Amino acid sequence: MTSTTEVEPPLGAPRWYTIRQTSLMTGLPESTLRYYESIGMIPPIARDPSSGHRSYNDGDIDLLLTVSCLSATGMSLENMKEYLANQSHGSERAGRQMELMAEQGRRLDTEIERLQAQRRYVEVKVRYWQHIRDHDEHGAAQILDQGSSIIEAARCSVVKKANMERPVEDKPAEGGRQS
């Protein structure tokens, strides 16, 4: 007989997990698990009666894995909450679920384009620095000349992303400058 501190529950009995175990299983930091509960992203988590610590069950883990996947796509908290709320409504809200996911797909397409522009920028810079390392000033100048549109596209994608991530009140007014 082996000595272990973890006891297997009887067959069919619910399994309970600590916040640390849940964090490891879902890839979500413990602080994020607490935060998602505090904002109502997930329902209140059961508490261990003796310690008061959160005790997650298999259903909680399943829900949190869905949340983790949605979060990994960069979906906003608001859209994640709506998506989760709609799940229990089946075909009644299937159209909205499709809209939410299609919208997220478009955001990911934009992000992929931005990352591809940055990757092309890196490739141009690697070739440039190879010429510099090899004391080939003419080759380096050619790379910069040929890659100028790639460099400009990468710079624009960085600025565009920064502007998209800024809060609305920090953005300049349409057609004008910020005061």
N, C-alpha and C positions, 0 to 999 in steps of 0.2 A: 504494500500500500504506500502510495506517495503522499507526502505532506504538501498541501497547497492551501493558500489563503483564499483562493477563489472557489466557491462552491457552485456547482452546476445546479440550476433550478430544476425542479421536477419537470418531466416531459409535459409540454402544454402550458406550463406556468410562464408568466411574462418575465422577460429579462429586464434588468435595470442597469443603467450605466451612469457613471459619474460624469461630471462636466468635462473632466480631463479625457476620459475615454471617448466621450461624444465628440470632443474637439478633434481627437486623433482620427476617429472614424469618418468625420464629415469634412475635414480640412478647414473648418471654421475656428478661428481663435476663440478661447473662452470668453473674452470680452465681447466679441461679436455675438456669441450665443446669448449672453445676458442682454445685450443691446436689442437684439431681435425680439426677445421676449418683452422688454420694456416698451417697445414701440408697437407691440401688437402684431408683428410680422408672424410670430408663432403664438399659439395659445399658451397660457401659464403652464409652467412645467411643474409636475408633482414634486413634492418635497419628502425627503426621508424623515419619518416622524421622530427618529431619535436625534438626528444631527441638524435637521433643517436644510441640509444641502439639496440642491437640485438632483432629481433622479429621472433620467431619460429612459423611455421605453422604446421598443422597436418601431412603433408608429411615429414617435418623435424623430428617431433616426431617419426614417424614410422621408419624412417631411423636410428635415434639415438637409438631406442629400439633394432634394429638389431645389431648395433654396440655394445651396452651394453651387449647383449647376447654373441656376439663373444668375447668381452673382458673378460667376466666372465669365459670363457673356457680357458683363458690364451693364446689365439691366438696372434701371433706377429702382430705389427702394419703393417708390410709389407704384411703379408698374409690377414689381414683384408681389407686393401686397394684393394688388388687383388680380393678378394671375392666380395666386393661391386662393383668394376668395371665390373666384369663378370656378375653380376645379370641381366643387361639389354640386354645381348646377348643370353638369353634363351638356347635352345638346342645346339647351336654352342659351348658354353663353359661349358655345363653341366658336361662333363667328368672332366674338371679341377676343377669345384666346388666340385665334388665328391672326387677328390684327396685331395683337401685342407681340407675337413671335415674329411676324413678318417685319414689323417695325424694328425689332431688335436685329433681325437679319440684315436690314438695310444699314443699321448703325455699324454692324460688324463688317459689312462690305466697305464702308467708308474707312473704317479703321485699317482694314487690310490694304486698301489703296495707299493710305498714309504710311503704313509700315513698309510697303514695297518701295515707295519714294525714298524713304530713309535708307532702305537697303541699297538702292542704286547709288545714293549719296556715299555710303560707306565704301562701296566697290570703287567708285571714282577716286575717293581719297586713298584707298589702298594702292591703286595703280599709280597715283600721283607720287605717293611716298616711296614706292618702289623705284621710280625714276630718280627721285632725289637721292635715295640711298646709293644708287648706281652712278651718281654724278652726271645724270643725263638731264640737264636743264631744258634742252629743247623738247625732249619727250614729256617732261613735266608740264611745260607750257602748253603743249598740244593737248594733253589730258585735260588741263583746266579749260582750255578753249572748247574742246569737244564736249566736256562735261558741264559746261556752264548752265545749260538748260536743266540738267538733272539737279545740280546744286541749288538753283533757284526754286525748282519744284519742291525739293526737300525743305528748304527754308520756308516756303509758303505753307506747306503742310504742317510744319511745327507751329507757325503763327496761327493758322486756322484752328488747330486743335486747342491751343491756349485760349483763343477767343471763345471757342465752344464751351470750354470748361469754366470760364469766368462767370460769376453770378451776373444776372441780367442788369442789376443796378450799376455794375462796374463797366458795362459795355458802352462804347460811344453811341450816340443817337444815330439813326439812319442818315447817311449822307453828311454827317457832321462830325465834329470833334467833341471829345469829352471835355467838359469844363472843369 
